[in-house]
Amino acid sequence: MSCHSIPNSNGKASNGKNGKCLTFALAGNANVGKSVIFNQLTGSNQIIGNWPGKTVDRAEGTLSFEGHEIRIIDLPGIYSFSTFSMEELVSRDYVALEKPDTVINVVDASVLERNLFFTLQLLEMQAPLVLCLNQVDVAKNKGMIIDKEKLEAALGVPVVFATATRGEGIYELVREAVKVAKHKPKLKHLKYRKDLEDRIEKLKQIIEKENLGLQYPARWIAIKLLEGDTEITRIVSKKSKLVSDSAKGIAQELSNSCQEQCFSVIASERYALASSIAASALQQSEVKTNFSDKLEWLTTHRVLGYFTSAGVIAGLLLWTFFVGNGLSNLISSGLSFIKPVNPSLSASQPILAIILNGVWGGFSAGITLIIPFVIPFYLLLALVESSGILTRVAFMMDSAMHKIGLHGKALIPIILGYGCSVPAIHSCKIMETRRERLLAAFAITFAPCSARTIVLFGMVGLFVGIQWALLLYVVDIAIIFGLGRVAMKAVPGKSTGLIMEMSSFKVPSLKVVLKQTWTRTKSIIYVVFPIYIVGSALIQALYVYHVLTPISNAMSPLTVGWLGLPVAAGILLILGVVRKEFVLLAAVAIFGSTNLALYFSPVQLVVVALVAMLYIPCVSTIAILVKEFGWKAATTISLANIAAAVLIGGLAFRLLTLFQ
């Protein structure tokens, strides 16, 4: 993999191939801009995978800087080095056991005190540290003035100011990190209050005498034993009964002295020290209420917040339709000089029908009915994510989500599911328990992803009316909540409370938004779009040579008798299992026209879109369900999708026919 280089303070790139190879780890809380810094450092030289033997994401990249080849590891965003989550365990083991040359602790400057709680734990681990105060522009807008020298003196580590979204401070950050890696300055020993410090020191001496042979620092082991860390306690108990028994005795002694649990005593002391350090380095000037504060009030208001949340979701859908519809009409007008091919060609000229109806039909359907809706959706989704408003929507929807056994945080992967179910289900790991991850994944399989949105807008929005497409979205939300309550009763366990970082509002970076949009769209253009064309040609070939007819006839009791659809609808639904867009593409290929209103009644268009939205997930979604939850859960979810789609589709056909 080639190395990225960053410009120095004079604007020139810093390159070099002959220096020492270094490893930097980015560590910090969630939503502090760590990923933005990672992208600034590594450019496109990134590998995204899993940590060995774990399901936690691992992001790695390279950087060439002033003669040094630097490997950058982006650790998961965490708040402590406990063992409550796999992310915490992965991060602490990497810092302690892999021993990167420098740990860059990324901190949100606007919430300095809260972020320093994790910084203190890095210092306890004796990590070679550089503190990166990111989002200093946000802190400044809040009237915060941070004294860099005082903060450096209090912590004993170099401090760098940065605004990562604009690339400010990145060169200085790498320069300081290289200095730390080269010279390994002695870390300052931060002490807690005397009664706690004496007990930590007492246990530390016992650990050093026993020589446990662990790679963790002795002081850090002592603190973790007093906190009651299950993993460290388990490891130490196998190594030394003396240390294990001493830790229990000292912890009980401290707990009796303070009249509270030992882990609470240590946490309180960290917070007190973090507060003291922040107060010594921070000055707060008087600031008038700004637009961000007003927006915060509006989006989290106990009444108005629900309207803003509904507005965000509805706006995302309306934007997708109106912009997508405009682009679709514009492209269709540009291609209007090419007339649709007559389906009767299949009998007289089968090869020509395959080429024109299949290849051209797949291309024209992709470029007029698919791409125009995908790009606007992903563009606005990236804006909503980057601005910080998505977390407010999740916060406001917390009480509603508890109705289906989840909390507000689950809304984030569900909304991501409106883009694609695969990364949305993968992102369910932000949920605390397997039960919550499973319930969230179940809900996501019913959310209309971009492929289902294409079917909705391409069949219903264009030929029946936007109001019917939006009505199907409302019906879908009702179905998600209804079936979610059923699933909640079926899956034993209790839902947890909402604990989520509420990052500051910020103006989205155009560069970041466009990059996210392109990353999500390029797979369709590079990989999926050719599949549309080949798949459409294959569908047309199967249609021409009457391979599909027996399948259509076999499914007719369901498709024609119960759902009230044309005989060919069975083929559309089967092919939709591969990718949901194939429901639309197959219709275009079989009927030889993008004007589907000629072959379906308005009721049939609504019903086929509704069934396509609800029935069995595509194969890639099934694959991620199997990977994350196993075959049993994946099969159960898929069968629930099919049953719901068939039942609701048949009822919808009969209800709509009454009012036709």
N, C-alpha and C positions, 0 to 999 in steps of 0.2 A: 504494500500500500504506500503510495507516495505521501510526502509530508506537506502539510499546510504551513504557510509562513505568515506572520503578522507584521504590519508596518510599525516601525519604531516612532519615537516622538517627532522625528523629522519627516515622517511619511514614507520612509524607505523600508523595503522588506528586509527582515532579518533572517538570513539563510546560513546554512553550513552543514556539512555532512561528516566532519571529522571529529566532532566533539564527543563528550561522554553521553551515553544513553541514560536518560533520567525518566522517572515515573512520578507523575503528579496525580493525586486523587482529589476530586472535588467533593466536599462534604458539606452538608447543611440541612436546614429544615426544608419542608416542601414550600413551593411558591416563593422562593427568594431570588429567582433568576439564575439558578445554577445551570439549567439547560441552555439558557441563552449564552452564558459564558462559555459553556462547553462548545456550542456551535461557533462562537467567535474564535475560539482557540483552534478548533480542528477543521473548520470549513466543511468540505464534503468528504474528508478522510475519516469516515466513521464506520464502525461495525456495531450493529445492534443484535444482541443475542441474549442468551440466558447465562447466569452464573453456573459453573459446573455443578451438576446434580441438583440445581434449584430451578424454580419457575420464575424467579425474580429477574427482571430485565437487567442487562448489563450493556452499558454504552461505553465504547472505547474508541479513541481517535489518536491521531499523531500530529505533532507540531515540530517544525524546524525553527530553532531560535538561536542566533549568534553562536553557531558552531555546535549546538546541542540537538540531538534527536530526542524529542520528548514524547513519552506515551501518556495520554490523558485518560484517566478512568473516572467516569461520572457515577458516583455512588448514589444509591436510592435516597430520596429525601426523607429524613427521619428526625425525631425530636429527642431521642435519647439512645444510649447504648444498652438498653434492657434486652430481654429475650421475649418480648411480647409479640413480635412479628418476625417473619423471615427476613424482611428488609433490614431490620436492626441488627440481626445476627450476622448477616452477610457483610454489612458495613463495618461493624466492629472487628470481625475476624480479618477483614482485608487490611484495615489500618494496623491492627496489632500483629498479625502473623505475616502478611506480605510485605509490610514495612516500606511503603512508598517513600521516595526521597523527600517529598514535600506534600503535606496535606493543605490544600487551599480551602479554608473554611469560609464559605459564602454566607454572608449575613445581610438581612434586610435592614438597612440603616434607619428606616422609619419606625422599626419596632426593635431597637437595639437590645433593650433589657431582656425581652423574651427570648431572642436568639442567642444571647450570651449563655443561657442555661446549657446549651449543647456545646458551646465553645469550652466551657469549664470541663466538660467530660473529655474533650479531646486533649486538654492540657493534663488531666489526670492520667491519660493513657501515654503521656510523654511523646505525643506525635510532633514531628518537626512541622511547625505551623506558620502559615501566613493568613492573616485575617483580611478578607475582601469585603469591604463595606459597599454593597451594591445598592442601587436605587437612591443614591445620595440626592438626586434631584427631587424625589418624592419627599425625603426628609426635610430638605430645604423649603419646599412648598408648605410643609407643616410647621415651619418656624423653628426647626431643630438645627442647632449649630453644634457639631461634634468636634472636639479638640483631639486631633490625631495624636499629638505628642503625649497627652495625658492618658489616652487609651493604650498606646504602646507601652507606656511606663507601667500602667496597672496590670497589663496582661503579660508583658515581657516578650511580645512577638511583634513583627512588623505589620503595619496596617496600611492598606491601599484603598483609596476611594475610587469607585467605579460607577458608571452608568452603562451597563452592558448593552442595552438596546441601541445605544448610539456608538458603541465601541470605545467609549472613553475609559481610560485607566487599564485597559487590557495589556498594553505593552509593559506598563509599570508593574502590573501584577505578576507577569511572567518573569520579569527581571528580578523581583524580590524573591520569587519562588526558587529561581536558579541559585541566588545567593544563599538561601537557607539550605538548599540541597548540597551546595559545595562546602559550606563552612560549619554546618550543624551547630548553630549557637546553643548554648546551654539554656534550657528552659527555666523560667521562673517558677519557684515552688509556691503556689498559692495555698495559703493556710485557712482552714475553717476555724470556728470558735474553739477555745481551748479544750473543753471536755470531749468534744468530738475528735479533735486533732490528736489528743493524747491516746485515745483508744485506737484510732487508725494506725498511729505510729507503733503502738504496742503489738498489734496484730501483724503489722508489716515486718517487724523484727523476728517474730516467730516464723513467718513465711520464709524469710531470707535464711534463717538457720536451718530450716527443714530442706531447703534447696529442692523445690518441687519439680524443677526441670520444665516449667512452663515458659512460653515466650512472652506472656503478659507481664507488665511491670508489677513488682511486688506491692507497691502502694495501691495500684488500681485493683489488684486481686483482693486486697484487704477491704477496700471500699465496697466492692461487689459482694463479698461474703457478708458484710454487715448489712447490705441492702437486701440480702436474701435472694440474690440472683440464682435462679434454679440451675442454669447450665454450668456456671462457675462452681456452685456448691457441689454439683454432681461430680465434676472433674476433680475437685480438690479432695472430696471424701474418698475417692479411690487412691489418691496419692499419699495422703497423710491424715490419720485419725486425730493426731495432736492438733493440727491446724484446724480441722473441721470442728472438733470439740471446743477449741479456744474461741473460734469465731462465734459459735452458738452462745458461749458464756459471755463474751464481751458484748454481743448484740443484745442479749437479755439485760445485761447490766445497764447499757445505754438506754434501752427502752424503759426500764424501771425508773431511771434517773429523770428522763424527760416526759414520762407519762404518755408516750405515744409510740407507735411502731417505728422501728429503726429506719426503714426505707423512707418514711415520711420525714424523719429528723434530717436525713441527708439531703433529701429533695428540698426541704425548706431552707437548709443552709446554702445550697447552691443558688436558689432564687434570691436569698438575701445578699450573697456575694455578688451575683449578677446585677442586682439592683444598685448596690453600692458602687460598683465599677462604672455602670452606665451613668449614674448620677454625677460622678466625679468628672466625667468627660463630656457631659451633655448640658447644653444650655437651651432653654425653651423660651423663645420670644413670643410675644402676643400675636396671635394670628386670627384674622377675621375668617368667618365661615366661607369656604370656597365652594366651587361648583361640585367638587368631589364629595364634600361633606353633605351637601344637599341631595346628591344622587344616592349616597349611602342611606340617608334618612328615608328617601322615597322608596328605594328597592327593598328595604327591610321593615317598612311600616306594617303594622299588624293587619291593616286593611288594604292600603294602597299597594303594598308589596305583592299581593296576589294578582292585582291587575297588571303590574309591571311584568311579573313572571309570565302570566298568560300572554301578554303583549309580545314578549321576547319570542316565545314558542310560535305564536301565530304569525308574527312578523317574519320569522325564519321560513315558514311555509309559504306565506303570501309572496315574499320576495322571490323565492324559488320559482313559484308558478309564473308570476307576471314577467320577471326578467327572462326566465326560461322560455315562456310562451312567445315573448317578443323575439328572442334569438331564433327560436324554432321557425317562426313565420318568416323571418328574414332569410334564413338559410333555405327554407322551402321555396321561397320566391326565387332565390338565385338558382335553384335546381329545377324550376318549373318548366324549363325548355325541354326537359327529358320526360316523356310521357310514361305513365305506368304501363307495365306489360300485361297483356291480356292473359288471364290464367288458362284459357283454352289452348295456349301454346303447348301445355304439358302433354297434350295428346298427339298433336301433329309434329311438334319440334321439341322433343324433350331436352336435348342438350342446350338449345338456345334458352329454354325456360329456366333451366338450372343456372345458367350464367346470368341472365338478365333478372329473372325473378329472385334468384338466390343471392348471387354475389352483389348485384346492384341493390337489391332490396335490403340486404344486411348493411351495406354501406350507407344508404340513404336513411334507413331507420336509425342507425347509430348517430349519424351526424345531424339529423333533424329532430329526433325524439329522445335521445339519450344525453349526448354531450351538452346540449343547451341547458338541461336541468341540473346536471351534476356540478358544473363549474360554479354557478351562482350559489348553490347550496353550500359547497365547501368553502367558498370565499366568505360568506357571512358567518358560518360556523367558526372559522378561524378568528374573525373579528370579535365574536361574542366570547370565545375562550380567552383571547389575549387581553380583552378589556377588563376582565375580572367580574363581569356581570353574571357569568354562568354559576359561580359559587353562591351568589345571592339568590338566584332562582332555586338552587338546591336547598338553601337555608329556609326559604319560604315554603317549599313543598315538603318539609320534614314531617309535619303532622299528617299530611295526606298520605305520604309514603308509608307511615306506620300502619295504615289501614291494611297494607298488604305485607306486613311483617318486615319492612325495610325502614331506613331513615333517609333523610334528604340527600345524603351523599350518593345514594343509588341513582338519583336522577341524572347525575353526570354521565355514567356509562349508558343509561337509557337514551339520553339525548344524543350521545355519540352514536348510538344504534340507528339513529335517523340517517347517519352517513353510511355506516357499514356495520353489520352485526359482529363480524370477526374481531376487529380491534376493540369493539365495545365489550364483548364477552371477556376478552383478554384483560381489559381494564377493570373488570369486576374485582380484581385482587385488591383494590383500595378498600373493599369491604372487610370488616373485621373477622367474620366467621364464615365457615364453609356454607352454612345454611343461608346466610344473607347473600353470598356469592351465587349460590344456586338459584335462589328466588329472583335475584336481579337478572341472571342469565335467562331464566324462564320468561321474564317480562320482555327482555330485549328481543327474543325470537318473535314476538308479536308486534314489535315496533316497526313501522314502515321505513326500512332502510332506503338508501338512494335508488337501489334497483327497483324496489316496490313503489317508490315515489314516481319513478319513470313510468311504470305501468299505470299508476293512478292518474297522473297528468296526461300520459300519452293516450290513454283509453277514455278516461272519464272527463278530465279537465278540458281536453281539446274538443271532444265530440258530444259531451252531455252538458258540461258547464262547470265552472270553477266552484260554484256553491255545492255541487254534489261531491266533488273531490274533497273539499274541506269537511263536508258532512261525514265522509268515510273516515277522515282523521279523527273526528270527534267520537264516532262509533268505535274506532280502534282503541282510543284512550279508555273508553268505558269498558271495553272487553278486557284490556290489560288489568284494570282495577278489579273487575269481577272475577276473572280467572286467577288473579293474584291472591285474592282472599281465599279462594278454594285451595290454591297451592300452599298458602300459609298454614291452613288447617291440616293439610296432608303431610307437611314436613315438620317434624317435632322441633321444639326449641323456642327461645325467646329472642326478640329483636333488641339490639343495643341502642344506646343513645347516640346522638350526633356529636362527633368531635371533628371539626374541620377547620383548616386554616382559611381565614377570610382575607385574601390578599388585597392590597390597595387597588383602587381604580387607577387605570393608566391608559393613556392614548396608545392604541395598538401600533406597533412598528410595522410599517408597510412592507418592509423587507421580510420580516418574520411571517406576516400574514400570507404574503404571496408564496413564500417557501412552503408553508404548511399546505396551502391550497394546491400547489403544484405536486407536492409529495403524494397527496391523496388522489389527485386526478391522473397522474402520469401512468399509474397501473392500468387505468381504463384505456388510455390512449395507446400505450406500448404493448400491453398484454391482452386486455379484454377486447379491445376494438377489433383486432385481427380475428379473435375467436367469434365475434359477432358475424363477420363476413363468412368465415369458413363454416360456422354453425348454420347460418342462414342458407348457404348453398347446400349443405348436407340435408337440412330439413326439406328443402325444395326437391332434392334428388329422391328422398324417401317418399315424398308426396307424389312425384311424377311416376315412380315405379310401383305405386300402390302398396308400399310396405306399411304405411300408417293406417290404412283403411281398416284392417282387422282389429287393430288396437282401439281405434275410435268406436267401432261397433261394439266391442266388448265392454267399453266403459259407458256406453250410451244410457243404460238404466240409471247410472249416477248423474252423468253430465246432462242428459236430455230430460230424463224422467224426474229427477229430484231437483237439479239446479236450473232447469229450463234453458240450457245453453245449446248452441249448435253442436252437431256430432263431433266436429273438429276440435272442440274445446278440450277433449280428453288428451289430445296430443299436446296442446299448449301447456296444460298443467303438468304433464310428465316432464316435458323439456324444461319447465320452469324450476324443477328441482336442481338442475345443473347450475343455472343462474336465473334469477327472477326476470331479468330483461328478456329472456328467451320466450316468455309468454307473449310479449309484444312482437318480438322478431319473428317468431313462428307464425303468428297471425299475418304479418306482412308478407312472409315468404309463401305461405299457403294460398292466400287470397290474391297475391300479386299487386297489392296497392297499400299505400300508407293511409288511405281514407277508410278506416275500419267501420265508419258509420254506414257504409254500403252493405256490410255483411252481418252486423250485430244491431239489434234494437237497443235503445237507450237503457232499458231494464237489464238486458243481457250484458252490456258494457259495465254497468255498475256491479252486477253480480260477479262477473269473471274477475274484475279488479278486486272486489272484496275477498273472494276466495283466494286469489293469488297473494293477497296481503297477509292472509292468516295461515294458509296451509304450510306443510312441511318446510323447514328451512332449507336453503341451498346446501349443496354438498360441503362447501367450505365452512359453513356455519356448523354443520353436523360434526365436521372434523375437529373444530376447536372445542365443541362441547365434549367430544370424546376425550380429547387431550386434557381438558381442565377438570372434567367430572367423571369420566368413565363411560363405558358403553351403556350401562343400565340407566343412568340419568339421561344420557343423550337419546336413547330409544323412548323413554317415558315422555320426555319433552316433545319429541317429534310426533308421537302418537296423539298427544294432547293437541298439538297444532292441527293435525289432520281432522280429528274429531270436531274441534271447534269450527274449522273452516267449512266442513260439510254441513254441519247442523245449522250454523248461522247463515251460510250461503243459501240453503234451501228455504229457510224461513224468510230471508230477505226477498227472494224471488217471489214468493207467494204474497208477501205484504206489498211489494212494489206493484205487482200485477193488479192488485185491487184498486190502486190509485192511478193506474196508467190511463 
